[in-house]
Amino acid sequence: MYYVYVLQSQKDKSLYIGSTSNLKKRFKEHNLGKSRYTNQHRPYKIICYIALPLRSDAERFETYLKSGYGRRVLKNMLNDYFERDTQLGD
């Protein structure tokens, strides 16, 4: 299985979208600062992920979510989460 995941920085609320075949390991790497793109925004929490059987499908879905339209769809899908997060100042 391959996973497309969305992380949210607990430091500044920024989002990071990625894909991997080992979600637990990759999440740990992000929070240990082993990714140059996420190092300055740690710690992170996983706010959603999807499992797909083929790497090519996961990479295509990751690219889609990183597009402007994909980000809008993601934010619409997680609308209640983002509203709660804003209200709690979490």
N, C-alpha and C positions, 0 to 999 in steps of 0.2 A: 504494500500500500504506500501511496504518496499523499502527503498532507499539504494543503494550502492553509496558512494560518494568518491570523491578524493579532498583532501584539499592540498593547497600549502602554505608553510610558507612564509610570506613576509619578515621574518627575515633572513632565510638562504636557501630558495628555496627547502627545503626538502618536500617530499610528505607524506601524511597520507591517508590511505584507511580505510573506516569504513562502517558500515551499521546501519540503524535505522528505526523506524516507524515514527519519527517526525524530519524531516531534519532541519527545522528552529530552533527548540529547541536544537538539538544536536550541530548544528553549533555555536549557541550562547554559549553553555557550553564549547566548545573547546576554543573560544576566551576569555572566562572569566577565563580560567585556571582550570576548573573543571575536566579535564582529565589528569591523571599523565603522560600519554604518549605524550601528545601534549603541556603540560604546558610551557615548556622551549622554544618552537619554535614559540609562538604566536607573532603577529596576523596571522590569516589564511584567505585565500580566497578560495571559492569553484571553482574548475576548471572544474569539470564535475560530473554528477550524473545520475543514471538510476533508474527508478521506476519499481518494480516487484510486482506481486500480492501476492506471498507467501514468508513468512519469510525464509523457507528452501532454496528457490531459491536465495534469497538475500545473505544468509550466504554462500552458495556454490560459488556464483559469487565473493563475497568479498575474500574468500579463494583463488580463482583462480587468482584474480588481485594481491594478495600479493605474489604469486609464482613468480619465476624468469621469466618464460615464460609469465605469465600474465602481469608483469610489462613491459616487452619488447613490448607486444601487445599494452598496454596502451600508452607507449611512442611513438610508431609508429602511433597510431590513433591521438595523439595530437602533432604530429611532428611540424606542423606549429605554434602552440601555443608556444611550447618550443623554437623554433628558434626565434620567435618574442620576447619572454621574454628575451632571451639571448642578442639579438641585442639592446633592449631598456635598458637593465640593470635594469629592473623592479623588 
